[in-house]
Every structure is written in structure tokens, then in C-alpha cells.
Amino acid sequence: MDLNFIVSLTISIFMFILGIIFIVQSVIKKRTAYVFTASMFIGMIASLIEVFRTSMLPNLDFNSSVLLVTHLSFWCLMYLLSLIFFIQLEREKILSYVLLIVIIIYVLHITFGIFWIYSDSFPDQAQKIINRFWDLTYALMGILTFTYGAYIHFKTGIKAHEKEGYLLGSALILISIGFLLGFIKDLGINVDIQNIPVGEVLKLIGIFTFIIFYIVKPDYIFRLPFQITSVLVFNRLGMLIYSAQYFTEESKEKLDPDDTSMDLITAAVNAFSTFMKETTGSEEPLKRVKTGDKLLLVEQGEKCSIAIISTSSSYFMVQSMRKVIKELEKKYAKELELDYTDSTFFNEVPKLISYSFPFLGIPKKELY
């Protein structure tokens, strides 16, 4: 049996398992990682096309060149969407010039792919140029995506002190190196060792490490590459419903059982909001306060609000905050209308927060 077919079939099986897991995450668990789920779905299609292309079925009449171009175009689109997802993990908005660059690369890849299908009708020199640029655009998309993904995961390892971040970052670096070596090989430079395609081997090791890890721990894909240290929830009158501090598994920090920092933060949020309203006349609620290396981010709902203290913010953190508010207002509609609060009303708030913030951290101390 052909080795390329075996590899393609194996990748396809794993991609389908991972893709189904993330479709379940998005539909049933209502995760907001729709971009990544879409990229997994496209990866499933790409892997199927490659299985079909390498199947070598007898009496099969098809244009292999068209299938190859289609297969790589789907993979390239998957890389593009994955890159957007990695950016959303770290930033609140995608930089417009970054998005423009990757879209241009993708369009060029498809364009040169179409030219490559009909390259037999071009002069030899033109064929070489088309082939080189087609390979280059594919390699660039892979290198950009997986290098940035590695950066995000290494940052998670550093900021959250989690070994998983280093493992996944290393896996993605291997894939990036594989793309680079593959392009160098296409230039005619031998990078193989004793006829072993080093670039392809590195990519396969990285791909299988990444996929298998996320099959076992799918929630970890939502792990933010920075540390959230505190979460506070208020009712519509600004009274504290719930608050907790968080730490990572390897943190050695100990908390004083008489610590009153949450009370001080609560008072500061309310005082600052009142101060801004009285001095500026602004009716807009407090959104964020940056002080030193800490960021206080507040999201306001109709009946409650949530405040988070972290070292940074991102698209997914804001989305998770809004999700918590939505779930709280749905579950505790009557309790949040009251002019007083009782902690026994909101005993499932920690579960809602944990559900909306996968791998937020481990509660170090629940203060209310």
C-alpha cells in the first residue's frame, strides 16, 4: 500500500475526530471559537481530498493536478483561519494590515495554483517561476500560522506556568520548520538525511502531537496566553455577588486567609465609576483601568456586571465575560432584580465562570 495514502488516511481520521470534537464544542457547549471550528471543518475536507487523490483506485478518471491544487488551497485556507483564531486568543482585534497580508498571500497561492494546472502551455522558465511562487505562498502561510501559534502557546507556558504550553509550542515550531525545509527542498537544495524527508517527518511529528493533545484536552485550545488573577461579579446595584482569585497549578504563591483585596477592588470600582460620573457627567459604565502591569476590565449587562483583573485582554476574554453575564441573567433573572443580595442565591456562579472560561485557572480563594 502506498505510504502517501497511509499518511493521508491517518491524518484524515485524526482530523475528523478533532473536527467533530470542536463542532460539538461550538454547537452544544456554545463555545465562541467559530473561526477555529470552521478551520477544522475545512481541514477535514482537505484531508479527504488528499485521501482521494492518493488512493490510487483502479479505473479512476480524474485530473490529479486539479485535486492537488484544491487540496492545498483548502489546507491554506485552514491555516489562514487558524492564524486568525490564534490572534483572537491574544488580542481584542485583528490588526488590519496583518489580515490584509495573509489574504493577499492566500489569493496569490490560489492564483499561482491555477496557473500551475495549465503550466504545460507556458515556457520552461515561466513554469519554474509559477511553481516556485506557488510553493512559496503555501510555505509562507504555513510558517506564519504555526510560528504565531507557537508564540501563543509558548507565551501561555511562560505566563501561566503550564508545561502544556511548551509542549504545544514545540509541536507547532516543528511544523513551521517542516514548511521551511519543504520550500528549501523545492528550490533544489537537498535537506534530506539518507533519503529521509526531514521536513515532512518534522511536520508529521508536530501535527500528530498537536492533534492528539487536543483530542484528549479540547478545552485547552481556549487557554488564554496570559494570567487572569481575579474575577468579580456584581448585581445591578453594584453589590458583590461573587469574587475569586485564581492561580495556576505550578504557582507557589500563598494567599493570606485574611486578605481583603477583593473588598478593596470592589470599593475602588464603585468609587471610580461614581467619580467619573460626577466629574464628567458620563453615563457610560466603567470599561477598563490600566495600572502598571495589571488591567481591570469591566463588562456591563442589564442586571449584572463582571470585572476581571488580568495582565492583558483578548477577543475571547471579552466574549467569555459577555457569556457569563448572559448566563447569569438567564439563570438568576428574579434574584438579580432584588435590592439586596445573598450568596446562597448564586451558588452556581463558580460553575458558570469555569464553563465560560475553560482553563481559567484554579480557584485560589473564593471570597464571597
Contacts in CASP RR format, 6 or more apart in sequence:
PFRMAT RR
TARGET T0000
AUTHOR 0000-0000-0000
METHOD contacts of the structure
MODEL  1
MDLNFIVSLTISIFMFILGIIFIVQSVIKKRTAYVFTASMFIGMIASLIE
VFRTSMLPNLDFNSSVLLVTHLSFWCLMYLLSLIFFIQLEREKILSYVLL
IVIIIYVLHITFGIFWIYSDSFPDQAQKIINRFWDLTYALMGILTFTYGA
YIHFKTGIKAHEKEGYLLGSALILISIGFLLGFIKDLGINVDIQNIPVGE
VLKLIGIFTFIIFYIVKPDYIFRLPFQITSVLVFNRLGMLIYSAQYFTEE
SKEKLDPDDTSMDLITAAVNAFSTFMKETTGSEEPLKRVKTGDKLLLVEQ
GEKCSIAIISTSSSYFMVQSMRKVIKELEKKYAKELELDYTDSTFFNEVP
KLISYSFPFLGIPKKELY
2 54 0 8 1.000
2 56 0 8 1.000
4 54 0 8 1.000
5 51 0 8 1.000
5 54 0 8 1.000
5 55 0 8 1.000
5 56 0 8 1.000
7 204 0 8 1.000
8 47 0 8 1.000
8 50 0 8 1.000
8 51 0 8 1.000
8 53 0 8 1.000
8 54 0 8 1.000
9 51 0 8 1.000
11 47 0 8 1.000
11 50 0 8 1.000
11 207 0 8 1.000
12 44 0 8 1.000
12 47 0 8 1.000
12 48 0 8 1.000
12 50 0 8 1.000
12 51 0 8 1.000
14 208 0 8 1.000
14 211 0 8 1.000
14 212 0 8 1.000
14 215 0 8 1.000
15 40 0 8 1.000
15 43 0 8 1.000
15 44 0 8 1.000
15 46 0 8 1.000
15 47 0 8 1.000
15 211 0 8 1.000
16 44 0 8 1.000
16 47 0 8 1.000
17 211 0 8 1.000
17 215 0 8 1.000
18 40 0 8 1.000
18 211 0 8 1.000
18 214 0 8 1.000
18 215 0 8 1.000
18 218 0 8 1.000
19 37 0 8 1.000
19 40 0 8 1.000
19 41 0 8 1.000
19 43 0 8 1.000
19 44 0 8 1.000
21 214 0 8 1.000
21 215 0 8 1.000
21 218 0 8 1.000
22 31 0 8 1.000
22 33 0 8 1.000
22 36 0 8 1.000
22 37 0 8 1.000
22 40 0 8 1.000
22 218 0 8 1.000
22 221 0 8 1.000
23 37 0 8 1.000
23 40 0 8 1.000
23 41 0 8 1.000
25 31 0 8 1.000
25 33 0 8 1.000
25 37 0 8 1.000
25 218 0 8 1.000
25 219 0 8 1.000
26 32 0 8 1.000
26 33 0 8 1.000
26 34 0 8 1.000
26 37 0 8 1.000
29 355 0 8 1.000
30 323 0 8 1.000
31 37 0 8 1.000
31 222 0 8 1.000
31 358 0 8 1.000
32 316 0 8 1.000
32 319 0 8 1.000
32 320 0 8 1.000
32 323 0 8 1.000
33 85 0 8 1.000
33 221 0 8 1.000
33 222 0 8 1.000
33 316 0 8 1.000
35 81 0 8 1.000
35 84 0 8 1.000
35 85 0 8 1.000
35 88 0 8 1.000
36 81 0 8 1.000
36 82 0 8 1.000
36 85 0 8 1.000
36 221 0 8 1.000
38 81 0 8 1.000
39 77 0 8 1.000
39 78 0 8 1.000
39 79 0 8 1.000
39 80 0 8 1.000
39 81 0 8 1.000
39 82 0 8 1.000
39 85 0 8 1.000
40 78 0 8 1.000
42 74 0 8 1.000
42 77 0 8 1.000
42 78 0 8 1.000
42 81 0 8 1.000
43 74 0 8 1.000
43 75 0 8 1.000
43 78 0 8 1.000
45 74 0 8 1.000
46 71 0 8 1.000
46 74 0 8 1.000
46 75 0 8 1.000
46 78 0 8 1.000
49 67 0 8 1.000
49 70 0 8 1.000
49 71 0 8 1.000
49 74 0 8 1.000
50 71 0 8 1.000
52 67 0 8 1.000
53 64 0 8 1.000
53 67 0 8 1.000
53 68 0 8 1.000
53 71 0 8 1.000
63 117 0 8 1.000
65 116 0 8 1.000
65 117 0 8 1.000
66 117 0 8 1.000
69 113 0 8 1.000
69 114 0 8 1.000
69 116 0 8 1.000
69 117 0 8 1.000
72 109 0 8 1.000
72 113 0 8 1.000
72 138 0 8 1.000
73 109 0 8 1.000
73 110 0 8 1.000
73 113 0 8 1.000
75 138 0 8 1.000
76 106 0 8 1.000
76 109 0 8 1.000
76 110 0 8 1.000
76 137 0 8 1.000
76 138 0 8 1.000
76 141 0 8 1.000
76 142 0 8 1.000
77 106 0 8 1.000
79 141 0 8 1.000
79 142 0 8 1.000
79 144 0 8 1.000
79 145 0 8 1.000
79 146 0 8 1.000
80 102 0 8 1.000
80 103 0 8 1.000
80 106 0 8 1.000
80 141 0 8 1.000
80 145 0 8 1.000
82 145 0 8 1.000
82 149 0 8 1.000
83 102 0 8 1.000
83 141 0 8 1.000
83 144 0 8 1.000
83 145 0 8 1.000
83 148 0 8 1.000
83 149 0 8 1.000
84 94 0 8 1.000
84 99 0 8 1.000
86 145 0 8 1.000
86 148 0 8 1.000
86 149 0 8 1.000
86 152 0 8 1.000
87 94 0 8 1.000
87 95 0 8 1.000
87 98 0 8 1.000
87 148 0 8 1.000
88 94 0 8 1.000
88 314 0 8 1.000
88 315 0 8 1.000
88 316 0 8 1.000
89 152 0 8 1.000
89 222 0 8 1.000
89 223 0 8 1.000
89 224 0 8 1.000
89 225 0 8 1.000
89 314 0 8 1.000
89 315 0 8 1.000
89 316 0 8 1.000
90 152 0 8 1.000
90 155 0 8 1.000
90 224 0 8 1.000
90 225 0 8 1.000
90 226 0 8 1.000
90 312 0 8 1.000
90 314 0 8 1.000
91 314 0 8 1.000
91 315 0 8 1.000
92 313 0 8 1.000
92 314 0 8 1.000
92 315 0 8 1.000
92 318 0 8 1.000
93 315 0 8 1.000
102 141 0 8 1.000
102 144 0 8 1.000
105 137 0 8 1.000
105 140 0 8 1.000
105 141 0 8 1.000
105 144 0 8 1.000
106 137 0 8 1.000
106 141 0 8 1.000
108 133 0 8 1.000
108 137 0 8 1.000
109 134 0 8 1.000
109 137 0 8 1.000
109 138 0 8 1.000
109 141 0 8 1.000
112 130 0 8 1.000
112 133 0 8 1.000
112 134 0 8 1.000
112 137 0 8 1.000
113 130 0 8 1.000
113 134 0 8 1.000
115 122 0 8 1.000
115 130 0 8 1.000
115 134 0 8 1.000
116 130 0 8 1.000
116 131 0 8 1.000
116 134 0 8 1.000
119 126 0 8 1.000
119 127 0 8 1.000
119 130 0 8 1.000
119 131 0 8 1.000
120 127 0 8 1.000
122 130 0 8 1.000
131 186 0 8 1.000
132 186 0 8 1.000
132 187 0 8 1.000
135 183 0 8 1.000
135 186 0 8 1.000
136 183 0 8 1.000
138 179 0 8 1.000
139 179 0 8 1.000
139 180 0 8 1.000
139 182 0 8 1.000
139 183 0 8 1.000
142 175 0 8 1.000
142 176 0 8 1.000
142 179 0 8 1.000
143 176 0 8 1.000
143 179 0 8 1.000
143 180 0 8 1.000
146 172 0 8 1.000
146 173 0 8 1.000
146 175 0 8 1.000
146 176 0 8 1.000
146 179 0 8 1.000
147 172 0 8 1.000
147 173 0 8 1.000
147 176 0 8 1.000
149 169 0 8 1.000
149 172 0 8 1.000
150 168 0 8 1.000
150 169 0 8 1.000
150 170 0 8 1.000
150 172 0 8 1.000
150 173 0 8 1.000
150 176 0 8 1.000
152 225 0 8 1.000
153 164 0 8 1.000
153 165 0 8 1.000
153 166 0 8 1.000
153 168 0 8 1.000
153 169 0 8 1.000
153 172 0 8 1.000
153 225 0 8 1.000
154 165 0 8 1.000
154 166 0 8 1.000
154 169 0 8 1.000
155 225 0 8 1.000
155 226 0 8 1.000
156 162 0 8 1.000
156 164 0 8 1.000
156 165 0 8 1.000
156 223 0 8 1.000
156 224 0 8 1.000
156 225 0 8 1.000
157 163 0 8 1.000
157 164 0 8 1.000
157 165 0 8 1.000
157 166 0 8 1.000
159 225 0 8 1.000
159 226 0 8 1.000
159 227 0 8 1.000
159 311 0 8 1.000
160 223 0 8 1.000
160 225 0 8 1.000
160 226 0 8 1.000
160 227 0 8 1.000
160 248 0 8 1.000
160 361 0 8 1.000
161 248 0 8 1.000
161 249 0 8 1.000
161 250 0 8 1.000
161 251 0 8 1.000
162 223 0 8 1.000
162 248 0 8 1.000
162 249 0 8 1.000
162 250 0 8 1.000
164 213 0 8 1.000
164 217 0 8 1.000
164 220 0 8 1.000
164 223 0 8 1.000
165 223 0 8 1.000
167 209 0 8 1.000
167 213 0 8 1.000
168 209 0 8 1.000
168 210 0 8 1.000
168 213 0 8 1.000
168 220 0 8 1.000
170 209 0 8 1.000
171 205 0 8 1.000
171 206 0 8 1.000
171 207 0 8 1.000
171 209 0 8 1.000
171 210 0 8 1.000
171 213 0 8 1.000
172 206 0 8 1.000
172 210 0 8 1.000
174 202 0 8 1.000
174 203 0 8 1.000
174 205 0 8 1.000
174 206 0 8 1.000
174 209 0 8 1.000
175 202 0 8 1.000
175 203 0 8 1.000
175 206 0 8 1.000
175 207 0 8 1.000
175 210 0 8 1.000
177 199 0 8 1.000
177 202 0 8 1.000
178 198 0 8 1.000
178 199 0 8 1.000
178 200 0 8 1.000
178 202 0 8 1.000
178 203 0 8 1.000
179 203 0 8 1.000
181 191 0 8 1.000
181 198 0 8 1.000
181 199 0 8 1.000
181 202 0 8 1.000
182 191 0 8 1.000
182 199 0 8 1.000
182 200 0 8 1.000
184 191 0 8 1.000
185 191 0 8 1.000
185 192 0 8 1.000
185 197 0 8 1.000
185 199 0 8 1.000
191 198 0 8 1.000
191 199 0 8 1.000
192 198 0 8 1.000
213 220 0 8 1.000
214 220 0 8 1.000
214 221 0 8 1.000
219 358 0 8 1.000
219 359 0 8 1.000
220 358 0 8 1.000
220 359 0 8 1.000
222 316 0 8 1.000
222 357 0 8 1.000
222 358 0 8 1.000
222 359 0 8 1.000
223 358 0 8 1.000
223 359 0 8 1.000
224 310 0 8 1.000
224 314 0 8 1.000
224 316 0 8 1.000
224 317 0 8 1.000
225 314 0 8 1.000
226 310 0 8 1.000
226 311 0 8 1.000
226 312 0 8 1.000
226 314 0 8 1.000
227 246 0 8 1.000
227 248 0 8 1.000
227 310 0 8 1.000
227 311 0 8 1.000
228 246 0 8 1.000
228 308 0 8 1.000
228 309 0 8 1.000
228 310 0 8 1.000
228 317 0 8 1.000
228 357 0 8 1.000
228 360 0 8 1.000
228 361 0 8 1.000
229 245 0 8 1.000
229 246 0 8 1.000
229 247 0 8 1.000
229 294 0 8 1.000
229 309 0 8 1.000
229 310 0 8 1.000
229 311 0 8 1.000
230 243 0 8 1.000
230 244 0 8 1.000
230 245 0 8 1.000
230 246 0 8 1.000
230 261 0 8 1.000
230 262 0 8 1.000
230 265 0 8 1.000
230 307 0 8 1.000
230 308 0 8 1.000
230 309 0 8 1.000
231 242 0 8 1.000
231 243 0 8 1.000
231 244 0 8 1.000
231 246 0 8 1.000
231 306 0 8 1.000
231 307 0 8 1.000
231 308 0 8 1.000
231 309 0 8 1.000
231 353 0 8 1.000
231 357 0 8 1.000
231 360 0 8 1.000
232 240 0 8 1.000
232 242 0 8 1.000
232 243 0 8 1.000
232 262 0 8 1.000
232 265 0 8 1.000
232 266 0 8 1.000
232 269 0 8 1.000
232 306 0 8 1.000
232 307 0 8 1.000
232 308 0 8 1.000
233 240 0 8 1.000
233 241 0 8 1.000
233 242 0 8 1.000
233 243 0 8 1.000
233 304 0 8 1.000
233 305 0 8 1.000
233 306 0 8 1.000
233 307 0 8 1.000
233 324 0 8 1.000
233 328 0 8 1.000
233 346 0 8 1.000
233 349 0 8 1.000
233 353 0 8 1.000
234 240 0 8 1.000
234 241 0 8 1.000
234 266 0 8 1.000
234 269 0 8 1.000
234 304 0 8 1.000
234 305 0 8 1.000
234 306 0 8 1.000
234 307 0 8 1.000
235 241 0 8 1.000
235 303 0 8 1.000
235 304 0 8 1.000
235 336 0 8 1.000
235 338 0 8 1.000
235 341 0 8 1.000
236 302 0 8 1.000
236 303 0 8 1.000
236 304 0 8 1.000
236 305 0 8 1.000
236 336 0 8 1.000
236 337 0 8 1.000
237 339 0 8 1.000
238 270 0 8 1.000
238 305 0 8 1.000
239 340 0 8 1.000
239 341 0 8 1.000
240 262 0 8 1.000
240 266 0 8 1.000
240 341 0 8 1.000
240 368 0 8 1.000
241 304 0 8 1.000
241 341 0 8 1.000
241 343 0 8 1.000
241 345 0 8 1.000
241 346 0 8 1.000
241 349 0 8 1.000
241 368 0 8 1.000
242 343 0 8 1.000
242 346 0 8 1.000
242 349 0 8 1.000
242 350 0 8 1.000
242 353 0 8 1.000
242 366 0 8 1.000
242 368 0 8 1.000
243 262 0 8 1.000
243 265 0 8 1.000
243 266 0 8 1.000
243 366 0 8 1.000
243 367 0 8 1.000
243 368 0 8 1.000
244 350 0 8 1.000
244 353 0 8 1.000
244 363 0 8 1.000
244 364 0 8 1.000
244 365 0 8 1.000
244 366 0 8 1.000
244 367 0 8 1.000
245 255 0 8 1.000
245 261 0 8 1.000
245 262 0 8 1.000
245 363 0 8 1.000
245 364 0 8 1.000
245 365 0 8 1.000
245 367 0 8 1.000
246 360 0 8 1.000
246 361 0 8 1.000
246 362 0 8 1.000
246 363 0 8 1.000
246 364 0 8 1.000
247 253 0 8 1.000
247 361 0 8 1.000
247 362 0 8 1.000
247 364 0 8 1.000
248 361 0 8 1.000
248 362 0 8 1.000
249 362 0 8 1.000
251 364 0 8 1.000
253 364 0 8 1.000
255 364 0 8 1.000
255 365 0 8 1.000
257 365 0 8 1.000
259 365 0 8 1.000
259 367 0 8 1.000
262 367 0 8 1.000
262 368 0 8 1.000
263 367 0 8 1.000
265 296 0 8 1.000
265 307 0 8 1.000
265 309 0 8 1.000
269 286 0 8 1.000
269 296 0 8 1.000
269 298 0 8 1.000
269 307 0 8 1.000
272 286 0 8 1.000
272 289 0 8 1.000
273 285 0 8 1.000
273 286 0 8 1.000
276 282 0 8 1.000
276 286 0 8 1.000
277 283 0 8 1.000
285 298 0 8 1.000
285 300 0 8 1.000
285 305 0 8 1.000
286 298 0 8 1.000
287 297 0 8 1.000
287 298 0 8 1.000
288 295 0 8 1.000
288 296 0 8 1.000
288 297 0 8 1.000
288 298 0 8 1.000
288 313 0 8 1.000
289 295 0 8 1.000
289 296 0 8 1.000
290 296 0 8 1.000
293 311 0 8 1.000
294 309 0 8 1.000
294 310 0 8 1.000
294 311 0 8 1.000
295 309 0 8 1.000
295 310 0 8 1.000
295 311 0 8 1.000
295 312 0 8 1.000
295 313 0 8 1.000
296 307 0 8 1.000
296 308 0 8 1.000
296 309 0 8 1.000
297 307 0 8 1.000
297 308 0 8 1.000
297 309 0 8 1.000
297 310 0 8 1.000
297 313 0 8 1.000
297 317 0 8 1.000
297 318 0 8 1.000
297 321 0 8 1.000
298 305 0 8 1.000
298 306 0 8 1.000
298 307 0 8 1.000
298 308 0 8 1.000
299 305 0 8 1.000
299 306 0 8 1.000
299 307 0 8 1.000
299 318 0 8 1.000
299 321 0 8 1.000
299 322 0 8 1.000
299 325 0 8 1.000
300 325 0 8 1.000
301 325 0 8 1.000
301 329 0 8 1.000
302 329 0 8 1.000
303 328 0 8 1.000
303 329 0 8 1.000
303 333 0 8 1.000
303 336 0 8 1.000
303 337 0 8 1.000
304 325 0 8 1.000
304 328 0 8 1.000
304 329 0 8 1.000
304 332 0 8 1.000
304 336 0 8 1.000
305 325 0 8 1.000
306 321 0 8 1.000
306 324 0 8 1.000
306 325 0 8 1.000
308 317 0 8 1.000
308 321 0 8 1.000
310 317 0 8 1.000
317 357 0 8 1.000
320 356 0 8 1.000
320 357 0 8 1.000
321 356 0 8 1.000
323 356 0 8 1.000
324 352 0 8 1.000
324 353 0 8 1.000
324 356 0 8 1.000
324 357 0 8 1.000
327 352 0 8 1.000
327 355 0 8 1.000
327 356 0 8 1.000
328 336 0 8 1.000
328 346 0 8 1.000
328 349 0 8 1.000
328 352 0 8 1.000
329 336 0 8 1.000
331 348 0 8 1.000
331 352 0 8 1.000
332 345 0 8 1.000
332 346 0 8 1.000
335 341 0 8 1.000
335 345 0 8 1.000
335 346 0 8 1.000
343 368 0 8 1.000
350 363 0 8 1.000
350 366 0 8 1.000
353 360 0 8 1.000
354 360 0 8 1.000
END
